[in-house]
Amino acid sequence: MGQRVVGIIMNGVTGRMGTNQHLVRSILALREQGGLPIGDGEVIWPEPLLVGRSEARLAALAARHGLERWSTDLDAALADPRYEIYFDAQLTSARPPAVEKAIAAGKHVYCEKPVTPDVETALRLGRAARAAGVKAGVVQDKLFLPGLLKLQRLVRAGFFGRIIAARGEFGYWVFPGPEPAPQRPSWNYRREDGGGIISDMFAHWRYVLDNVFGPVRSVLATGAIHIPERIGEDGRPYTATAEDAAYAIFAFDDGLIVQMNSSWAVRVNRDELFELQVDGTHGSAVAGLRHCKIQPAAATPKSVWNPDLPDPVAHRDAWIQVPATAPPENGFKLQWEAFLRHVVLDEPFPWDFAEGARGVQLYELAEQSWRERRWIDVPELRL
């Protein structure tokens, strides 16, 4: 079996998401399975170089996973011809200069979302990558979740008839500290550090909504700081300056309306941390991260409002689970596989910097809607 070794500079993977999803469950998982098969007995073999600011954290992470290559010198890493791909999972505010250097060094670039802090920077970097002839991609992992893959299958099959509306709920209770310890870092709640749930989640909602329902045409949103004081990593209280919840309505062609609630200050009474209910003339579905259930029109119970008697309908029992067509895979790993095939085999990869810019655009427009207390139209973006 032949190996096509692909060197990957992985910057910012000492953080929770970078370590768990990108390094361990994607790149190392590919190595554990013997590489990514690409036909004729050949595999792509990813060779990571861990890059970051802390020698101690990099050395500990590398030792924990049996890796030898790590560095605090990004410039030296970018100058090394053994590495074709630059991956960035840093804070969004730190990403643009590093990506710009990587493009100038001729590296293919793959980034976490939001790809940049603002739309113009995303478009500028996308144009720079195109001019340099390097491939560029942005993480859009939710598209590869089993529950949303089932939902997209239902849409393509015409299960819903005409889709009338949808409602999404995302979130969980992030402890303010000190006990139990918060599940998210304190910068998430400081606007001056790039925090806020709108910038974090609306970049996701853009690609989810566009792919399930079609292009978002306008947005009405408001945010809130429900927990005004939290405890930081140093054990000291700090003032939250970024919103921990957002409530939005998105409008689409043909009158479709989608409502989305996003919150780090909500206790969960759902089967999964994210659920999206889609209602249509021929049936409805509720999709989560892994599961999806349906209620066809012919199986819809007849509900009658009567607050004086117990409801005779067991509503949750009137839904049918949609079966999986294949064993579920990690969404981050699936997109890594697609990007690696894009780099090596030049296969299509639609999730480029233009797509990343659209996610940034939606959160910028949502924040504008919040400030101005009005609907904001979403114009088309192109590189």
C-alpha positions as CSV (number, residue, x, y, z in Angstrom):
1,M,0.0,0.0,0.0
2,G,1.4,3.4,-1.0
3,Q,1.3,6.5,1.2
4,R,0.8,10.0,-0.1
5,V,2.1,11.9,3.0
6,V,0.4,15.3,3.5
7,G,2.1,17.6,6.1
8,I,-0.4,19.7,8.1
9,I,0.6,22.7,10.2
10,M,-2.1,22.7,13.0
11,N,-2.1,26.1,14.7
12,G,-4.3,26.5,17.9
13,V,-5.1,22.9,18.5
14,T,-4.2,23.0,22.2
15,G,-7.7,24.4,22.8
16,R,-10.7,22.1,23.5
17,M,-12.2,22.1,20.0
18,G,-8.8,21.9,18.3
19,T,-7.6,19.0,20.4
20,N,-10.7,16.9,20.5
21,Q,-12.4,17.4,17.2
22,H,-9.6,18.3,14.8
23,L,-6.5,16.5,16.2
24,V,-7.8,13.5,18.0
25,R,-11.1,12.6,16.3
26,S,-10.0,13.7,12.8
27,I,-6.3,13.6,12.0
28,L,-5.2,11.0,14.5
29,A,-8.3,9.0,13.8
30,L,-7.3,8.9,10.1
31,R,-3.8,7.7,11.1
32,E,-5.2,5.0,13.4
33,Q,-7.3,3.6,10.5
34,G,-4.2,3.4,8.4
35,G,-4.8,6.6,6.4
36,L,-7.5,7.9,4.0
37,P,-7.9,5.4,1.1
38,I,-7.9,7.1,-2.3
39,G,-7.9,4.1,-4.6
40,D,-5.3,1.8,-6.3
41,G,-4.1,0.8,-2.9
42,E,-2.9,4.3,-2.0
43,V,-3.8,6.3,1.1
44,I,-3.4,9.9,2.2
45,W,-1.3,9.9,5.4
46,P,-1.7,13.1,7.4
47,E,1.5,14.2,9.2
48,P,0.7,16.9,11.8
49,L,3.0,19.6,13.1
50,L,1.5,21.2,16.2
51,V,2.0,25.0,16.4
52,G,1.1,27.4,19.2
53,R,2.4,29.9,21.8
54,S,2.9,27.6,24.8
55,E,5.9,25.2,24.7
56,A,4.6,23.4,27.8
57,R,1.1,22.8,26.4
58,L,2.4,21.8,23.0
59,A,4.9,19.4,24.4
60,A,2.3,17.8,26.7
61,L,-0.2,17.4,23.9
62,A,2.3,15.9,21.6
63,A,3.6,13.5,24.2
64,R,0.0,12.5,25.1
65,H,-0.6,11.4,21.5
66,G,2.8,10.0,20.6
67,L,3.7,12.9,18.3
68,E,7.2,14.3,17.9
69,R,6.7,17.4,15.9
70,W,5.7,20.7,17.5
71,S,6.9,24.3,17.4
72,T,6.2,27.8,18.7
73,D,7.7,29.3,15.5
74,L,5.0,29.7,12.9
75,D,7.2,31.4,10.4
76,A,9.7,28.5,10.5
77,A,6.8,26.0,10.1
78,L,5.4,27.9,7.1
79,A,8.9,27.9,5.5
80,D,9.1,24.1,5.7
81,P,8.3,22.5,2.3
82,R,7.2,19.2,4.0
83,Y,3.9,20.9,5.0
84,E,1.3,21.6,2.3
85,I,-1.6,22.6,4.5
86,Y,-2.0,25.2,7.1
87,F,-4.9,24.7,9.6
88,D,-6.0,27.5,11.9
89,A,-8.1,27.0,15.1
90,Q,-6.9,30.1,16.9
91,L,-9.1,32.8,18.3
92,T,-10.9,34.4,15.3
93,S,-9.2,37.8,16.0
94,A,-5.7,36.1,15.6
95,R,-6.5,34.2,12.5
96,P,-6.2,36.8,9.6
97,P,-2.5,37.6,9.8
98,A,-1.6,33.9,10.2
99,V,-3.7,32.9,7.2
100,E,-2.3,35.7,5.2
101,K,1.3,34.4,5.9
102,A,0.2,30.9,5.0
103,I,-1.2,32.0,1.7
104,A,1.9,34.0,0.9
105,A,4.0,30.8,1.7
106,G,1.9,28.9,-0.8
107,K,0.1,26.7,1.7
108,H,-3.4,25.4,1.2
109,V,-5.5,26.8,4.0
110,Y,-8.3,25.2,6.2
111,C,-9.8,27.3,9.0
112,E,-12.3,27.0,11.8
113,K,-15.3,29.3,11.7
114,P,-15.9,32.2,11.9
115,V,-13.2,32.4,9.3
116,T,-12.5,36.1,10.2
117,P,-13.9,38.8,12.4
118,D,-15.5,40.7,9.5
119,V,-16.8,40.0,6.0
120,E,-14.3,42.2,4.1
121,T,-11.3,40.4,5.6
122,A,-12.8,37.0,4.7
123,L,-13.4,38.1,1.1
124,R,-9.9,39.6,0.9
125,L,-8.2,36.4,2.1
126,G,-10.4,34.3,-0.2
127,R,-9.3,36.5,-3.2
128,A,-5.7,36.2,-2.1
129,A,-5.9,32.4,-1.9
130,R,-7.4,32.3,-5.4
131,A,-4.8,34.7,-6.8
132,A,-2.0,32.5,-5.2
133,G,-3.5,29.3,-6.7
134,V,-3.9,27.7,-3.3
135,K,-7.0,25.8,-2.0
136,A,-8.9,27.3,0.9
137,G,-11.7,25.8,3.0
138,V,-13.7,26.6,6.1
139,V,-15.1,24.2,8.7
140,Q,-18.8,23.7,8.4
141,D,-19.1,20.5,10.5
142,K,-22.9,20.7,11.3
143,L,-23.6,19.7,7.7
144,F,-22.1,16.3,8.3
145,L,-24.1,15.5,11.5
146,P,-26.2,12.4,11.2
147,G,-29.4,14.2,12.2
148,L,-29.0,17.0,9.7
149,L,-28.0,14.5,7.0
150,K,-31.3,12.7,7.5
151,L,-33.2,16.0,7.4
152,Q,-31.5,17.0,4.1
153,R,-32.5,13.6,2.8
154,L,-36.1,14.2,3.7
155,V,-36.1,17.7,2.0
156,R,-34.6,16.2,-1.2
157,A,-37.2,13.4,-1.2
158,G,-40.1,15.9,-1.0
159,F,-41.3,14.5,2.3
160,F,-42.5,17.8,3.6
161,G,-44.5,19.0,0.6
162,R,-44.4,22.7,0.9
163,I,-42.3,23.7,3.9
164,I,-44.2,26.2,6.0
165,A,-41.9,27.1,8.8
166,A,-39.2,25.8,11.1
167,R,-38.1,26.4,14.7
168,G,-34.7,25.7,16.1
169,E,-33.4,25.5,19.7
170,F,-29.8,25.3,20.6
171,G,-28.0,25.7,23.9
172,Y,-27.4,24.6,27.4
173,W,-26.6,26.0,30.9
174,V,-23.0,27.2,31.1
175,F,-22.1,27.4,34.7
176,P,-21.0,30.9,35.7
177,G,-18.5,29.4,38.2
178,P,-16.7,28.9,40.4
179,E,-18.4,25.6,41.2
180,P,-19.2,23.7,39.1
181,A,-16.4,25.0,36.8
182,P,-17.6,26.7,33.6
183,Q,-17.7,24.5,30.5
184,R,-16.6,27.4,28.2
185,P,-13.7,29.8,28.3
186,S,-14.2,33.3,29.7
187,W,-13.3,35.1,26.4
188,N,-16.6,33.8,25.1
189,Y,-18.4,36.3,27.3
190,R,-16.2,39.3,26.5
191,R,-17.0,41.3,23.4
192,E,-13.5,42.9,23.4
193,D,-12.0,39.5,23.0
194,G,-14.3,38.4,20.2
195,G,-16.9,36.7,22.3
196,G,-20.7,36.4,22.0
197,I,-23.0,33.7,20.9
198,I,-24.1,35.6,17.8
199,S,-20.6,35.4,16.2
200,D,-20.1,31.9,17.5
201,M,-23.4,30.3,16.4
202,F,-24.8,32.4,13.5
203,A,-21.9,31.4,11.3
204,H,-23.2,27.8,11.8
205,W,-26.8,28.8,11.3
206,R,-25.9,30.4,7.9
207,Y,-24.6,27.2,6.3
208,V,-27.2,25.0,8.0
209,L,-30.1,27.2,6.8
210,D,-28.7,27.8,3.3
211,N,-28.2,24.1,2.8
212,V,-31.5,22.9,4.2
213,F,-33.9,25.7,3.1
214,G,-32.1,27.8,0.5
215,P,-30.5,31.3,0.8
216,V,-31.4,33.4,3.9
217,R,-32.9,36.6,2.6
218,S,-33.4,38.7,5.7
219,V,-32.8,38.6,9.5
220,L,-34.4,40.0,12.6
221,A,-32.4,39.4,15.8
222,T,-31.9,40.5,19.3
223,G,-29.3,39.4,21.9
224,A,-29.2,39.4,25.7
225,I,-26.7,39.2,28.5
226,H,-28.6,37.0,30.9
227,I,-25.7,36.3,33.3
228,P,-23.9,39.7,33.8
229,E,-21.1,38.4,36.0
230,R,-19.1,35.2,35.6
231,I,-16.0,33.7,37.2
232,G,-12.8,33.5,35.0
233,E,-10.1,31.0,34.8
234,D,-8.2,32.9,37.5
235,G,-11.0,32.4,39.9
236,R,-11.9,36.1,39.9
237,P,-15.3,37.6,38.9
238,Y,-15.5,39.5,35.6
239,T,-18.3,41.5,33.9
240,A,-19.8,39.8,30.8
241,T,-19.7,42.2,27.9
242,A,-20.9,39.8,25.2
243,E,-24.3,38.3,24.8
244,D,-24.9,34.8,26.1
245,A,-28.2,34.3,24.2
246,A,-29.7,35.4,20.9
247,Y,-33.2,35.1,19.4
248,A,-33.7,35.4,15.7
249,I,-36.1,35.1,12.8
250,F,-34.9,34.4,9.3
251,A,-36.9,34.9,6.2
252,F,-36.6,33.0,2.9
253,D,-38.1,32.8,-0.5
254,D,-41.8,31.8,-0.8
255,G,-42.6,33.2,2.6
256,L,-40.7,30.5,4.7
257,I,-39.9,31.7,8.2
258,V,-37.4,30.1,10.5
259,Q,-37.0,31.0,14.2
260,M,-33.7,30.1,16.0
261,N,-33.0,30.5,19.7
262,S,-29.4,30.2,20.8
263,S,-28.4,30.3,24.5
264,W,-25.7,29.5,27.0
265,A,-28.2,30.3,29.7
266,V,-30.9,27.7,29.2
267,R,-31.5,24.4,31.0
268,V,-32.2,21.6,28.5
269,N,-35.6,20.0,28.1
270,R,-34.9,18.4,24.7
271,D,-33.6,15.1,23.5
272,E,-30.4,16.8,22.2
273,L,-28.6,20.1,22.7
274,F,-29.8,21.2,19.3
275,E,-33.1,20.4,17.7
276,L,-34.7,21.8,14.6
277,Q,-38.4,21.2,13.9
278,V,-39.5,21.6,10.3
279,D,-43.2,21.7,9.4
280,G,-44.7,21.1,6.0
281,T,-48.0,20.5,4.3
282,H,-47.3,16.8,4.0
283,G,-45.4,16.1,7.2
284,S,-43.1,17.4,9.9
285,A,-39.7,16.4,11.2
286,V,-37.5,17.1,14.3
287,A,-33.8,16.8,13.6
288,G,-31.1,16.8,16.3
289,L,-27.4,16.3,16.2
290,R,-27.7,12.5,15.7
291,H,-31.4,11.6,15.4
292,C,-34.3,12.7,13.3
293,K,-38.0,11.8,13.7
294,I,-40.9,12.4,11.5
295,Q,-44.7,12.7,11.6
296,P,-46.4,12.3,8.2
297,A,-49.7,14.0,7.5
298,A,-51.5,10.7,7.5
299,A,-50.2,9.8,11.0
300,T,-50.8,13.2,12.6
301,P,-53.1,12.9,15.6
302,K,-56.1,15.2,15.9
303,S,-55.4,17.6,18.8
304,V,-58.3,19.6,20.4
305,W,-57.6,22.4,22.9
306,N,-59.3,21.6,26.2
307,P,-57.4,22.9,29.3
308,D,-60.0,21.4,31.6
309,L,-59.0,17.7,30.9
310,P,-55.7,15.8,30.6
311,D,-54.6,15.7,27.0
312,P,-55.6,12.3,25.6
313,V,-52.9,12.3,22.9
314,A,-49.4,11.0,23.7
315,H,-47.8,13.5,21.4
316,R,-44.2,12.3,21.7
317,D,-45.3,8.7,20.8
318,A,-46.8,9.8,17.5
319,W,-43.3,10.3,15.8
320,I,-41.3,7.8,13.8
321,Q,-37.5,7.6,13.9
322,V,-35.7,8.0,10.6
323,P,-33.2,5.2,10.2
324,A,-29.5,5.8,9.3
325,T,-28.3,4.6,5.9
326,A,-24.7,4.2,7.1
327,P,-22.9,4.1,10.5
328,P,-22.5,7.7,11.9
329,E,-19.1,9.3,11.4
330,N,-17.6,12.3,13.1
331,G,-18.6,15.4,11.1
332,F,-15.2,17.1,11.6
333,K,-13.4,14.0,10.3
334,L,-15.7,13.7,7.3
335,Q,-15.0,17.3,6.3
336,W,-11.2,16.8,6.8
337,E,-11.4,13.8,4.5
338,A,-13.1,15.9,1.9
339,F,-10.5,18.7,2.2
340,L,-7.6,16.3,2.0
341,R,-9.1,14.7,-1.2
342,H,-9.6,18.3,-2.5
343,V,-5.9,19.0,-2.0
344,V,-4.5,15.7,-3.3
345,L,-7.1,14.7,-6.0
346,D,-8.6,18.2,-6.8
347,E,-12.0,16.9,-6.0
348,P,-14.7,19.5,-5.5
349,F,-14.9,21.2,-2.1
350,P,-17.8,23.8,-1.9
351,W,-17.0,25.1,1.6
352,D,-14.5,27.8,0.6
353,F,-13.8,31.3,2.0
354,A,-16.9,32.6,0.2
355,E,-19.0,30.3,2.2
356,G,-17.1,31.3,5.3
357,A,-17.7,34.9,4.5
358,R,-21.4,34.3,4.3
359,G,-21.4,33.0,7.8
360,V,-19.6,36.1,9.0
361,Q,-22.0,38.3,7.0
362,L,-25.0,36.8,8.8
363,Y,-23.7,37.4,12.3
364,E,-22.7,40.9,11.3
365,L,-26.2,41.6,10.0
366,A,-27.8,40.0,13.0
367,E,-25.8,42.3,15.3
368,Q,-26.9,45.3,13.1
369,S,-30.5,44.2,13.5
370,W,-30.1,44.0,17.2
371,R,-28.5,47.5,17.4
372,E,-31.1,49.1,15.1
373,R,-34.1,47.0,16.2
374,R,-35.3,46.2,12.7
375,W,-35.2,43.6,9.8
376,I,-32.0,43.6,7.8
377,D,-31.8,42.2,4.2
378,V,-29.0,39.7,3.4
379,P,-27.3,40.7,0.0
380,E,-25.5,38.1,-2.1
381,L,-21.8,37.7,-1.5
382,R,-19.1,36.7,-4.1
383,L,-15.4,36.5,-4.0
